[in-house]
């Protein structure tokens, strides 16, 4: 070690800094990422992503080396291939306030001046030297022929190629797939509290309440649809205002995330329904207050939810844009049924639409939507559970999926579902579809009880 390097290492030790690793040779021009202070050619560099260049142009300093700190440590870990549309990207990794951030960047974001990627990285907390920001897209683009290739998907749920269940914040049952989004979407899948607190503060009080049991099991049934070949559809809770329908939906939403964010509304277009359903693929779509829906379109929207395929659209270049797809059960609510709401616009009720969004009485039970308020008044019971949904959520859905993944024999699901389905007598194919839906909801509940997730 040279005398200069020894002096630098001694200084670092004196000020309480760890000894810096050394790099003896450095090619220029090149980019380098240092996780901590690093000695390069006898010069000390702080942690970050650096551009080591050589002066070009005219003047006495032509050929002189220079070094630019462009951002915090930013790693390009893998090439990504989107399973939905075949587009290529890069898996980026950095830290923000000690938390590891992974971001799947589509390569098309580097087009032009790369402002899209800069916006995304700024949004997620990467520290960037503002005056050198143009080097960040160039650094990412410099990574070619990466050895590691990962699949990505733009919607949550089962990823067929890997067998994993993809959520925006976690991958269940695999590591070779990532969720890819713009970073602007709402954080639908979030967690608070513990599984045990959700069980004691919410699931416990669902006992004796068929409407609440139905809602929770409907939320759990989404991951099973593809396992047993049951189509999507919905259950529509009908009852007067303030009967407890919204609470039932909030408890269902708490299976996967914060009810205030996870639940949606009927107040949207057909395209909005497609986006909301796709963003909750293989889970549950909560739709509050059917009176907010367009009476002229509500039956069409019910068909769309059940069929799981979006409308085709075109780009400016008149090329087909990829359709949205989903598998989901919907839990709807309203003061009137689907057919009654559609009739406001003068449209006749379609039997097919009613079968895809089946009415359930949630307003004239012992305590309106409830049958057992566990020794409390109806108002106290409602208030207690409403408060609990804001503090305990997002745990049981992923825990249920983790148990499904451990089932090594896929025929187990068919066999056990068939046993439950045999308990539902149905005459004709239309009634059979409804029976399938209630059977899959019941099957989800039975499995969750077996797994110790529900009382």
C-alpha positions as CSV (number, residue, x, y, z in Angstrom):
1,X,0.0,0.0,0.0
2,X,1.3,3.4,-0.9
3,X,2.1,6.1,1.8
4,X,-0.8,8.2,0.5
5,X,-3.3,5.3,0.9
6,X,-2.0,4.5,4.4
7,X,-2.5,8.1,5.4
8,X,-6.1,8.0,4.1
9,X,-6.9,4.8,5.8
10,X,-5.4,6.1,9.1
11,X,-7.5,9.2,8.8
12,X,-10.7,7.2,8.3
13,X,-9.8,5.1,11.4
14,X,-9.1,8.3,13.4
15,X,-12.5,9.9,12.6
16,X,-14.3,6.6,13.3
17,X,-15.1,5.7,9.7
18,X,-14.7,2.1,8.4
19,X,-11.7,1.4,6.3
20,X,-12.5,2.0,2.7
21,X,-12.2,-0.8,0.1
22,X,-9.7,-0.2,-2.7
23,X,-9.9,-0.3,-6.5
24,X,-6.5,0.0,-8.1
25,X,-7.5,0.3,-11.7
26,X,-10.3,2.3,-13.3
27,X,-11.4,2.4,-16.9
28,X,-12.5,5.7,-18.3
29,X,-15.1,6.7,-19.3
30,X,-17.2,4.4,-17.1
31,X,-19.8,4.3,-14.4
32,X,-19.3,2.8,-10.9
33,X,-21.4,2.2,-7.9
34,X,-19.9,2.5,-4.4
35,X,-22.0,1.3,-1.4
36,X,-19.6,3.1,1.0
37,X,-16.5,5.2,0.9
38,X,-14.1,3.7,-1.6
39,X,-10.5,4.4,-2.6
40,X,-10.0,4.4,-6.3
41,X,-6.5,5.1,-7.8
42,X,-5.6,6.6,-4.4
43,X,-8.6,9.0,-4.4
44,X,-11.4,8.7,-1.8
45,X,-15.0,8.6,-3.2
46,X,-18.2,8.8,-1.1
47,X,-21.0,6.3,-1.5
48,X,-23.0,6.8,-4.7
49,X,-23.2,6.2,-8.4
50,X,-20.2,8.0,-10.2
51,X,-19.3,8.8,-13.7
52,X,-15.5,8.6,-14.3
53,X,-14.9,10.6,-17.5
54,X,-12.1,12.1,-19.6
55,X,-12.3,15.7,-20.8
56,X,-13.1,16.1,-24.4
57,X,-13.2,19.1,-26.8
58,X,-10.6,21.8,-26.8
59,X,-8.2,23.4,-24.3
60,X,-5.3,22.5,-22.1
61,X,-7.4,20.0,-20.1
62,X,-8.2,17.7,-23.0
63,X,-7.7,14.1,-21.8
64,X,-7.7,15.0,-18.2
65,X,-9.8,12.7,-15.9
66,X,-12.8,14.0,-14.0
67,X,-15.3,12.4,-11.7
68,X,-19.0,13.2,-11.2
69,X,-21.3,12.1,-8.4
70,X,-24.6,11.6,-10.1
71,X,-26.9,9.9,-7.5
72,X,-27.0,7.6,-4.6
73,X,-26.0,3.9,-5.0
74,X,-28.3,2.7,-7.9
75,X,-28.1,-0.9,-9.0
76,X,-29.3,-2.4,-12.3
77,X,-30.0,-6.0,-11.1
78,X,-31.7,-7.7,-14.0
79,X,-33.5,-7.5,-17.3
80,X,-37.3,-7.8,-17.0
81,X,-39.8,-9.3,-19.5
82,X,-43.4,-8.3,-19.1
83,X,-45.6,-11.4,-19.2
84,X,-48.6,-9.3,-20.2
85,X,-47.3,-7.5,-23.3
86,X,-43.8,-8.8,-23.9
87,X,-42.1,-5.4,-23.2
88,X,-38.6,-5.3,-21.8
89,X,-37.3,-3.4,-18.8
90,X,-34.7,-3.2,-16.1
91,X,-35.0,-4.0,-12.4
92,X,-33.5,-1.1,-10.4
93,X,-32.6,-1.1,-6.8
94,X,-31.6,1.6,-4.3
95,X,-32.2,2.6,-0.7
96,X,-34.4,5.3,0.8
97,X,-34.1,6.0,4.5
98,X,-32.7,2.5,5.0
99,X,-35.5,0.7,3.1
100,X,-34.6,-1.2,-0.1
101,X,-36.6,0.1,-3.0
102,X,-37.1,-2.1,-6.2
103,X,-38.5,-0.4,-9.3
104,X,-39.2,-2.1,-12.6
105,X,-38.4,0.4,-15.3
106,X,-39.8,-0.1,-18.9
107,X,-37.0,0.5,-21.4
108,X,-39.3,2.8,-23.3
109,X,-39.0,5.2,-20.3
110,X,-35.5,6.0,-21.6
111,X,-36.8,7.4,-24.9
112,X,-36.1,11.1,-25.4
113,X,-34.3,12.7,-22.5
114,X,-35.4,10.0,-20.0
115,X,-37.6,12.4,-18.0
116,X,-40.1,9.6,-17.2
117,X,-37.5,7.5,-15.4
118,X,-36.2,10.6,-13.5
119,X,-39.7,11.4,-12.3
120,X,-40.2,7.8,-11.1
121,X,-36.9,7.7,-9.2
122,X,-37.4,11.2,-7.7
123,X,-40.9,10.1,-6.6
124,X,-39.5,7.0,-4.8
125,X,-36.7,8.8,-3.0
126,X,-33.5,8.3,-4.9
127,X,-31.0,11.1,-4.1
128,X,-29.9,12.7,-7.4
129,X,-27.4,15.5,-8.1
130,X,-29.8,17.8,-9.9
131,X,-27.2,19.4,-12.2
132,X,-25.9,15.9,-13.3
133,X,-29.3,14.3,-13.6
134,X,-28.9,13.7,-17.4
135,X,-26.3,11.0,-16.5
136,X,-28.8,8.9,-14.6
137,X,-30.8,7.6,-17.7
138,X,-27.4,7.2,-19.6
139,X,-26.1,5.1,-16.7
140,X,-29.1,2.8,-16.7
141,X,-29.0,2.5,-20.5
142,X,-25.3,1.4,-20.4
143,X,-26.3,-2.0,-18.9
144,X,-26.5,-4.5,-21.7
145,X,-26.6,-8.3,-21.8
146,X,-27.6,-8.8,-18.2
147,X,-27.3,-12.4,-17.0
148,X,-30.4,-12.3,-14.8
149,X,-33.9,-12.2,-16.4
150,X,-37.1,-11.7,-14.4
151,X,-40.7,-11.9,-15.5
152,X,-43.0,-9.0,-14.6
153,X,-46.7,-8.4,-14.6
154,X,-48.9,-5.3,-14.3
155,X,-51.7,-6.9,-12.3
156,X,-51.8,-8.7,-9.0
157,X,-52.8,-12.3,-8.5
158,X,-51.5,-15.6,-9.8
159,X,-48.6,-15.5,-12.2
160,X,-49.1,-18.6,-14.3
161,X,-45.5,-19.0,-15.5
162,X,-43.9,-18.9,-12.1
163,X,-46.8,-20.1,-9.9
164,X,-46.3,-17.2,-7.6
165,X,-49.0,-14.9,-6.3
166,X,-48.0,-11.3,-7.0
167,X,-48.8,-8.3,-4.9
168,X,-47.4,-4.8,-5.3
169,X,-45.5,-5.0,-2.1
170,X,-44.6,-8.7,-1.9
171,X,-44.2,-11.9,-4.0
172,X,-45.8,-15.0,-2.4
173,X,-44.3,-18.3,-3.4
174,X,-41.5,-17.2,-5.8
175,X,-38.7,-14.7,-6.4
176,X,-38.4,-14.8,-10.2
177,X,-41.3,-12.4,-10.9
178,X,-42.0,-8.7,-10.0
179,X,-44.9,-6.4,-10.0
180,X,-44.6,-3.6,-12.5
181,X,-46.4,-0.3,-12.3
182,X,-45.9,3.4,-12.9
183,X,-45.6,4.1,-9.2
184,X,-48.6,6.5,-9.4
185,X,-51.3,4.0,-8.5
186,X,-53.0,3.9,-5.1
187,X,-51.5,1.6,-2.6
188,X,-54.4,-0.8,-2.5
189,X,-52.7,-3.7,-0.8
190,X,-51.4,-2.5,2.6
191,X,-51.0,-3.9,6.1
192,X,-51.7,-2.7,9.6
193,X,-51.9,-4.6,12.9
194,X,-51.4,-8.4,13.1
195,X,-53.2,-11.5,11.9
196,X,-54.1,-12.2,15.5
197,X,-55.5,-8.7,16.1
198,X,-57.7,-9.0,12.9
199,X,-59.0,-12.4,14.1
200,X,-59.8,-11.1,17.6
201,X,-61.2,-7.7,16.7
202,X,-63.0,-8.5,13.5
203,X,-63.3,-12.2,12.6
204,X,-64.5,-13.1,16.1
205,X,-67.5,-10.7,15.8
206,X,-68.5,-12.1,12.4
207,X,-69.6,-15.3,14.1
208,X,-73.4,-15.6,14.1
209,X,-73.7,-13.0,11.4
210,X,-74.3,-14.6,8.0
211,X,-73.9,-11.3,6.0
212,X,-70.5,-10.6,7.6
213,X,-69.4,-14.3,7.1
214,X,-70.5,-14.1,3.5
215,X,-68.5,-10.9,3.0
216,X,-65.3,-12.2,4.5
217,X,-65.5,-15.5,2.6
218,X,-66.3,-13.6,-0.7
219,X,-63.0,-11.7,-0.1
220,X,-61.1,-14.9,0.4
221,X,-62.5,-16.7,-2.6
222,X,-60.8,-14.7,-5.3
223,X,-57.5,-16.7,-5.2
224,X,-59.5,-20.0,-5.6
225,X,-61.4,-19.1,-8.8
226,X,-58.7,-20.2,-11.2
227,X,-57.9,-23.3,-9.0
228,X,-61.3,-24.8,-9.6
229,X,-62.4,-23.2,-12.8
230,X,-65.2,-21.0,-11.5
231,X,-66.0,-17.8,-13.3
232,X,-66.2,-14.4,-11.7
233,X,-69.4,-12.6,-10.7
234,X,-70.7,-10.9,-7.7
235,X,-72.9,-10.7,-4.6
236,X,-75.1,-7.6,-4.1
237,X,-76.1,-6.7,-0.6
238,X,-79.5,-5.0,-0.6
239,X,-80.7,-2.9,2.4
240,X,-81.8,0.5,3.5
241,X,-79.3,3.2,4.3
242,X,-77.3,2.7,7.5
243,X,-78.3,-0.9,7.7
244,X,-74.7,-2.2,8.0
245,X,-74.0,-3.0,4.4
246,X,-71.0,-0.7,4.2
247,X,-69.5,-2.2,7.3
248,X,-69.8,-5.7,5.8
249,X,-67.9,-4.4,2.8
250,X,-65.3,-2.7,4.9
251,X,-64.6,-6.0,6.8
252,X,-64.3,-7.8,3.4
253,X,-61.9,-5.1,2.2
254,X,-59.8,-5.5,5.4
255,X,-58.9,-9.0,4.2
256,X,-56.5,-7.4,1.6
257,X,-55.9,-3.8,2.6
258,X,-57.0,-0.6,4.1
259,X,-60.8,-0.4,3.5
260,X,-60.7,3.3,2.9
261,X,-58.4,2.7,-0.2
262,X,-59.2,-0.9,-1.2
263,X,-62.9,-0.4,-1.6
264,X,-64.1,1.2,-4.8
265,X,-67.4,2.7,-5.9
266,X,-70.0,2.2,-8.6
267,X,-69.5,5.8,-9.6
268,X,-67.3,5.2,-12.6
269,X,-67.3,4.5,-16.3
270,X,-67.0,1.0,-18.0
271,X,-63.3,1.7,-18.5
272,X,-63.0,2.6,-14.8
273,X,-64.6,-0.7,-13.8
274,X,-62.1,-2.5,-16.0
275,X,-59.1,-0.8,-14.3
276,X,-60.4,-1.3,-10.8
277,X,-61.2,-5.0,-11.5
278,X,-57.8,-5.7,-13.1
279,X,-56.0,-3.9,-10.2
280,X,-57.7,-6.4,-7.8
281,X,-57.3,-9.5,-9.9
282,X,-57.7,-12.8,-8.0
283,X,-58.9,-10.9,-4.9
284,X,-62.2,-9.0,-4.5
285,X,-63.8,-5.9,-6.0
286,X,-65.8,-3.9,-3.4
287,X,-68.4,-1.6,-5.0
288,X,-70.3,0.7,-2.7
289,X,-73.7,2.2,-3.4
290,X,-75.2,1.0,-6.7
291,X,-77.3,4.2,-6.9
292,X,-74.1,6.0,-8.0
293,X,-73.8,3.8,-11.1
294,X,-75.2,4.9,-14.5
295,X,-78.5,3.1,-14.7
296,X,-78.0,2.8,-18.5
297,X,-74.7,1.0,-18.1
298,X,-75.0,-0.9,-14.8
299,X,-76.0,-4.2,-16.3
300,X,-73.2,-4.0,-18.9
301,X,-70.8,-3.3,-16.1
302,X,-72.0,-6.4,-14.2
303,X,-71.4,-8.5,-17.3
304,X,-67.9,-7.1,-17.6
305,X,-67.0,-7.9,-14.0
306,X,-68.1,-11.5,-14.4
307,X,-66.6,-12.0,-17.9
308,X,-63.2,-10.7,-16.9
309,X,-62.2,-9.2,-20.3
310,X,-61.9,-5.5,-21.1
311,X,-62.9,-3.8,-24.3
312,X,-60.3,-3.5,-27.1
313,X,-58.9,0.0,-27.7
314,X,-56.4,1.5,-30.2
315,X,-53.3,3.6,-29.9
316,X,-52.7,6.8,-31.9
317,X,-51.0,4.6,-34.5
318,X,-54.2,2.6,-34.8
319,X,-52.6,-0.4,-33.3
320,X,-54.5,-2.6,-30.9
321,X,-53.8,-1.8,-27.3
322,X,-53.5,-4.8,-24.9
323,X,-56.8,-5.6,-23.2
324,X,-57.2,-5.8,-19.5
325,X,-58.0,-9.2,-18.0
326,X,-59.1,-10.2,-14.5
327,X,-60.6,-12.9,-12.4
328,X,-62.5,-11.5,-9.5
329,X,-65.6,-11.7,-7.3
330,X,-67.4,-8.5,-6.6
331,X,-69.1,-7.5,-3.3
332,X,-71.6,-4.8,-4.2
333,X,-74.2,-2.9,-2.1
334,X,-77.1,-0.6,-2.5
335,X,-80.6,0.3,-1.4
336,X,-82.1,-1.2,-4.5
337,X,-81.3,-4.3,-6.6
338,X,-79.4,-4.3,-9.9
339,X,-82.6,-4.7,-11.9
340,X,-84.4,-2.0,-10.0
341,X,-81.6,0.4,-10.6
342,X,-81.4,-0.4,-14.3
343,X,-85.2,0.1,-14.6
344,X,-84.8,3.8,-13.7
345,X,-83.4,4.4,-17.2
346,X,-86.2,2.4,-18.7
347,X,-84.1,-0.6,-19.4
348,X,-85.6,-4.1,-19.0
349,X,-83.9,-6.3,-16.5
350,X,-81.6,-8.9,-18.1
351,X,-81.7,-12.3,-16.3
352,X,-78.0,-12.8,-17.2
353,X,-77.0,-9.6,-15.4
354,X,-79.0,-10.4,-12.3
355,X,-77.4,-13.9,-12.1
356,X,-74.0,-12.3,-12.3
357,X,-74.7,-9.9,-9.4
358,X,-77.0,-11.9,-7.1
359,X,-79.1,-10.0,-4.5
360,X,-78.7,-10.9,-0.8
361,X,-80.9,-9.4,1.9
362,X,-78.8,-7.2,4.2
363,X,-81.4,-5.0,5.7
364,X,-84.2,-6.9,7.3
365,X,-82.4,-9.3,9.6
366,X,-82.7,-9.3,13.4
367,X,-80.5,-6.1,13.6
368,X,-80.9,-5.0,10.0
369,X,-77.7,-6.4,8.4
370,X,-76.7,-8.3,11.6
371,X,-78.1,-11.3,13.5
372,X,-75.9,-11.3,16.6
373,X,-74.4,-8.1,18.1
374,X,-72.5,-10.1,20.8
375,X,-74.3,-8.5,23.7
376,X,-73.9,-4.9,22.5
377,X,-76.4,-2.5,21.1
378,X,-76.6,-2.4,17.3
379,X,-75.0,1.1,17.2
380,X,-72.2,0.1,19.6
381,X,-71.5,-3.1,17.6
382,X,-71.4,-1.1,14.3
383,X,-69.1,1.5,15.8
384,X,-66.7,-1.0,17.4
385,X,-66.2,-3.0,14.1
386,X,-66.0,0.2,12.0
387,X,-63.2,1.4,14.2
388,X,-61.5,-2.0,14.1
389,X,-61.4,-2.0,10.3
390,X,-59.2,1.1,10.3
391,X,-56.6,-0.6,12.6
392,X,-56.5,-4.2,11.5
393,X,-56.2,-5.1,7.8
394,X,-54.2,-6.7,5.0
395,X,-53.0,-9.7,6.8
396,X,-55.4,-12.6,6.3
397,X,-55.6,-12.5,2.5
398,X,-51.8,-13.0,2.0
399,X,-51.7,-15.6,4.8
400,X,-54.5,-17.5,3.0
401,X,-52.6,-17.5,-0.3
402,X,-49.4,-18.7,1.5
403,X,-51.3,-21.7,2.7
404,X,-52.8,-22.4,-0.8
405,X,-49.3,-22.4,-2.2
406,X,-48.2,-25.1,0.2
407,X,-50.9,-27.5,-1.2
408,X,-48.8,-29.6,-3.5
409,X,-51.6,-31.6,-5.1
410,X,-53.8,-29.4,-7.3
411,X,-56.5,-32.0,-7.4
412,X,-57.2,-31.3,-3.7
413,X,-58.9,-28.1,-4.6
414,X,-61.2,-29.8,-7.1
415,X,-62.1,-32.6,-4.8
416,X,-62.9,-30.4,-1.8
417,X,-64.8,-27.9,-3.9
418,X,-66.9,-30.7,-5.4
419,X,-67.8,-31.8,-1.9
420,X,-69.0,-28.3,-1.1
421,X,-70.8,-27.8,-4.4
422,X,-72.8,-31.0,-3.9
423,X,-74.6,-29.3,-1.1
424,X,-76.1,-26.7,-3.5
425,X,-79.0,-28.0,-5.6
426,X,-79.5,-26.1,-8.8
427,X,-81.7,-26.7,-11.8
428,X,-80.3,-25.6,-15.1
429,X,-77.0,-23.9,-16.1
430,X,-78.0,-20.4,-15.0
431,X,-78.8,-21.5,-11.5
432,X,-75.7,-23.6,-11.6
433,X,-73.5,-20.5,-12.1
434,X,-75.0,-18.9,-9.0
435,X,-74.5,-22.2,-7.1
436,X,-70.9,-22.3,-8.2
437,X,-70.4,-18.8,-6.8
438,X,-71.8,-19.5,-3.4
439,X,-70.0,-22.8,-3.3
440,X,-66.6,-21.2,-4.0
441,X,-67.4,-18.6,-1.3
442,X,-68.3,-21.4,1.2
443,X,-65.3,-23.4,0.1
444,X,-63.0,-20.4,0.8
445,X,-64.4,-20.1,4.3
446,X,-64.1,-23.8,5.0
447,X,-60.4,-23.8,3.9
448,X,-59.6,-20.7,6.0
449,X,-61.1,-22.4,9.0
450,X,-59.0,-25.5,8.3
451,X,-55.9,-23.3,8.1
452,X,-56.7,-21.6,11.4
453,X,-57.3,-18.2,9.8
454,X,-61.0,-18.0,10.7
455,X,-62.8,-19.0,13.9
